[in-house]
Structures are given as structure tokens and as C-alpha cells.
């Protein structure tokens, strides 16, 4: 199965979606979107926080709980960890 490009593609798709090769017919656009969005959810949450902190840093938004140094520190931590 791994000697042909189609066989490798089938193996990769089944491994990615957690299916057996006999269940390949279950893969649909909806399943692919659900898996993709589920894997991106933590990243998009982090990006939204970074965007809001950048807006605070450049005075497009107000956040009175933190001073400028604390906002810079949060951005540093979010962007490097």
C-alpha cells in the first residue's frame, strides 16, 4: 500500500482523521473542516488575545487594569511561548 502515491495518500488521510482504510468513504468536506477548525482553535484564541493587546498597546483600545509594561510583558510571553 505504501509503494504507490495513492496508497500513501489513503494512509495519510486515514491516519489524520483517525479512520481505518476501509472507512475512507466517511471523509467528507464537513469532517475535514471540523478537524481543521478544531486543531486551529487554540491558535486562533491566542491570536485574538495578541490582537487585542496590540490594540491596547497602540491606544486603539483601553485596558485600565494593566500598565504599559505589563501589556508588553504579556505580549512577549504570548509571542515567544
SESELUM-478401 format. One record per residue (C-alpha): residue in one letter; z, x, y. Coordinates in Angstrom, 2 decimals. Example, Ala and Ser with C-alpha at 12.3 -4.5 7.8 and 13.67 -1.06 7.14 Angstrom:
2
<r><type>a</type><Z>7.80</Z><X>12.30</X><Y>-4.50</Y></r>
<r><type>s</type><Z>7.14</Z><X>13.67</X><Y>-1.06</Y></r>
END
This chain:
81
<r><type>x</type><Z>0.00</Z><X>0.00</X><Y>0.00</Y></r>
<r><type>x</type><Z>0.77</Z><X>2.82</X><Y>2.45</Y></r>
<r><type>x</type><Z>-2.57</Z><X>4.55</X><Y>1.84</Y></r>
<r><type>x</type><Z>-4.59</Z><X>2.02</X><Y>3.87</Y></r>
<r><type>x</type><Z>-4.24</Z><X>1.23</X><Y>7.58</Y></r>
<r><type>x</type><Z>-3.90</Z><X>-2.48</X><Y>6.80</Y></r>
<r><type>x</type><Z>-1.17</Z><X>-1.82</X><Y>4.25</Y></r>
<r><type>x</type><Z>0.77</Z><X>0.34</X><Y>6.71</Y></r>
<r><type>x</type><Z>0.40</Z><X>-2.37</X><Y>9.36</Y></r>
<r><type>x</type><Z>1.70</Z><X>-5.01</X><Y>6.95</Y></r>
<r><type>x</type><Z>4.63</Z><X>-2.79</X><Y>6.00</Y></r>
<r><type>x</type><Z>5.44</Z><X>-2.06</X><Y>9.66</Y></r>
<r><type>x</type><Z>5.27</Z><X>-5.75</X><Y>10.67</Y></r>
<r><type>x</type><Z>7.42</Z><X>-6.88</X><Y>7.76</Y></r>
<r><type>x</type><Z>9.99</Z><X>-4.16</X><Y>8.44</Y></r>
<r><type>x</type><Z>10.10</Z><X>-5.00</X><Y>12.16</Y></r>
<r><type>x</type><Z>10.54</Z><X>-8.74</X><Y>11.64</Y></r>
<r><type>x</type><Z>12.82</Z><X>-8.37</X><Y>8.61</Y></r>
<r><type>x</type><Z>10.48</Z><X>-10.10</X><Y>6.17</Y></r>
<r><type>x</type><Z>9.17</Z><X>-9.37</X><Y>2.69</Y></r>
<r><type>x</type><Z>5.46</Z><X>-8.62</X><Y>2.46</Y></r>
<r><type>x</type><Z>4.94</Z><X>-11.93</X><Y>0.66</Y></r>
<r><type>x</type><Z>6.34</Z><X>-13.76</X><Y>3.71</Y></r>
<r><type>x</type><Z>3.80</Z><X>-12.26</X><Y>6.12</Y></r>
<r><type>x</type><Z>2.36</Z><X>-15.71</X><Y>6.83</Y></r>
<r><type>x</type><Z>5.64</Z><X>-16.59</X><Y>8.60</Y></r>
<r><type>x</type><Z>4.89</Z><X>-14.26</X><Y>11.51</Y></r>
<r><type>x</type><Z>3.74</Z><X>-16.27</X><Y>14.49</Y></r>
<r><type>x</type><Z>3.44</Z><X>-15.78</X><Y>18.23</Y></r>
<r><type>x</type><Z>6.73</Z><X>-17.60</X><Y>18.74</Y></r>
<r><type>x</type><Z>8.56</Z><X>-15.32</X><Y>16.28</Y></r>
<r><type>x</type><Z>7.07</Z><X>-12.23</X><Y>17.92</Y></r>
<r><type>x</type><Z>8.13</Z><X>-13.40</X><Y>21.41</Y></r>
<r><type>x</type><Z>11.62</Z><X>-14.33</X><Y>20.21</Y></r>
<r><type>x</type><Z>12.15</Z><X>-10.92</X><Y>18.61</Y></r>
<r><type>x</type><Z>10.75</Z><X>-9.09</X><Y>21.65</Y></r>
<r><type>x</type><Z>12.86</Z><X>-11.05</X><Y>24.14</Y></r>
<r><type>x</type><Z>15.96</Z><X>-10.65</X><Y>22.00</Y></r>
<r><type>x</type><Z>15.54</Z><X>-6.87</X><Y>21.92</Y></r>
<r><type>x</type><Z>14.92</Z><X>-6.74</X><Y>25.70</Y></r>
<r><type>x</type><Z>17.80</Z><X>-8.98</X><Y>26.74</Y></r>
<r><type>x</type><Z>20.43</Z><X>-6.23</X><Y>27.23</Y></r>
<r><type>x</type><Z>17.91</Z><X>-4.13</X><Y>29.15</Y></r>
<r><type>x</type><Z>16.91</Z><X>-6.96</X><Y>31.47</Y></r>
<r><type>x</type><Z>20.57</Z><X>-7.79</X><Y>32.16</Y></r>
<r><type>x</type><Z>21.21</Z><X>-4.18</X><Y>33.12</Y></r>
<r><type>x</type><Z>18.11</Z><X>-4.11</X><Y>35.33</Y></r>
<r><type>x</type><Z>19.21</Z><X>-7.26</X><Y>37.15</Y></r>
<r><type>x</type><Z>22.58</Z><X>-5.66</X><Y>37.92</Y></r>
<r><type>x</type><Z>20.88</Z><X>-2.49</X><Y>39.17</Y></r>
<r><type>x</type><Z>18.57</Z><X>-4.52</X><Y>41.41</Y></r>
<r><type>x</type><Z>21.49</Z><X>-6.42</X><Y>42.93</Y></r>
<r><type>x</type><Z>23.46</Z><X>-3.22</X><Y>43.52</Y></r>
<r><type>x</type><Z>20.43</Z><X>-1.63</X><Y>45.21</Y></r>
<r><type>x</type><Z>20.16</Z><X>-4.68</X><Y>47.47</Y></r>
<r><type>x</type><Z>23.83</Z><X>-4.23</X><Y>48.39</Y></r>
<r><type>x</type><Z>23.34</Z><X>-0.51</X><Y>48.99</Y></r>
<r><type>x</type><Z>20.43</Z><X>-1.06</X><Y>51.37</Y></r>
<r><type>x</type><Z>22.11</Z><X>-4.01</X><Y>53.14</Y></r>
<r><type>x</type><Z>19.88</Z><X>-6.78</X><Y>51.83</Y></r>
<r><type>x</type><Z>22.94</Z><X>-8.40</X><Y>50.22</Y></r>
<r><type>x</type><Z>26.68</Z><X>-8.34</X><Y>50.92</Y></r>
<r><type>x</type><Z>29.38</Z><X>-7.46</X><Y>48.41</Y></r>
<r><type>x</type><Z>32.70</Z><X>-7.09</X><Y>50.17</Y></r>
<r><type>x</type><Z>34.68</Z><X>-6.21</X><Y>47.02</Y></r>
<r><type>x</type><Z>33.31</Z><X>-2.66</X><Y>46.82</Y></r>
<r><type>x</type><Z>32.68</Z><X>0.05</X><Y>49.37</Y></r>
<r><type>x</type><Z>29.52</Z><X>2.15</X><Y>49.54</Y></r>
<r><type>x</type><Z>30.91</Z><X>4.98</X><Y>47.37</Y></r>
<r><type>x</type><Z>31.88</Z><X>2.52</X><Y>44.62</Y></r>
<r><type>x</type><Z>28.44</Z><X>0.91</X><Y>44.69</Y></r>
<r><type>x</type><Z>26.84</Z><X>4.37</X><Y>44.43</Y></r>
<r><type>x</type><Z>29.10</Z><X>5.24</X><Y>41.52</Y></r>
<r><type>x</type><Z>28.21</Z><X>2.00</X><Y>39.67</Y></r>
<r><type>x</type><Z>24.51</Z><X>2.69</X><Y>40.20</Y></r>
<r><type>x</type><Z>24.95</Z><X>6.25</X><Y>38.93</Y></r>
<r><type>x</type><Z>26.74</Z><X>5.04</X><Y>35.80</Y></r>
<r><type>x</type><Z>24.22</Z><X>2.29</X><Y>35.07</Y></r>
<r><type>x</type><Z>21.23</Z><X>4.56</X><Y>35.55</Y></r>
<r><type>x</type><Z>22.48</Z><X>7.52</X><Y>33.56</Y></r>
<r><type>x</type><Z>24.38</Z><X>6.00</X><Y>30.62</Y></r>
END
